[in-house]
Amino acid sequence: MQSNFKTKLLQHLLKKRQTGGFTLIELLVVIIIIGILAAIALPSFLNQANRARQSEAQTYAGSVNRGQQAYRLENTTFADAISKLGLGINTETEFYTYGDDSGNNPDVTEVVTDASGTLSNNAAVWAFPKDEALLSYAGITYTLQDQQGNATTTALLCTSDNPWNNDANNIVGISATGTFGEDPVVTGDDGECN
């Protein structure tokens, strides 16, 4: 009887091996699910590299803003060049040029004026992207004076709404109205400032 039991057990195990495994439909379902998940996650994953590159521009423009505030505290004007701030940052990196709003003059800071040209107690610097998929940034530092005559410096960082894409309209602009000594309004033309 034991030999009969062994024979049946072996036959059962051999049959079980033949029916084991995945069917073609099960494999196709798994591959389709993986494909859908990859299609959803891939753009977000690829955008992470651009976000890291853009954080460099935010950091550099913010550093220039803080450097301008310190420079203005020690001098009667803002610096007209990033190198005068003594920050030790490069004005050209792999992904950005830091300087005027054209991207052609690294290390240059600009004065933002209104239509009448009266707003001059300020300094602005742009992070001009070298890659079409990146956003542009602009930093502006200016002085405010309260009613008692106390002056304070204020800084803003502006971000463009759209990636550069070789379109000059996608470079963030800065508009100023009012008088910087009193109550100016500084806004980003093609982006958001805060």
Secondary structure, DSSP 4 states (H G I P E B T S, - for coil): -HHHHHHHHHHHHHHHHHH-S--HHHHHHHHHHHHHHHHHHHHHHHHHHHHHHHHHHHHHHHHHHHHHHHHHHHSSS--SBGGGGT----SB-SSEEEESTTSSSBTB-B----TTS---SEEEEEEEESSTTSPPEEEEEEEEE-TTS-EEEEEEEEEESS--TT-GGGS--EEEES-TTS--EEEETTEEE-
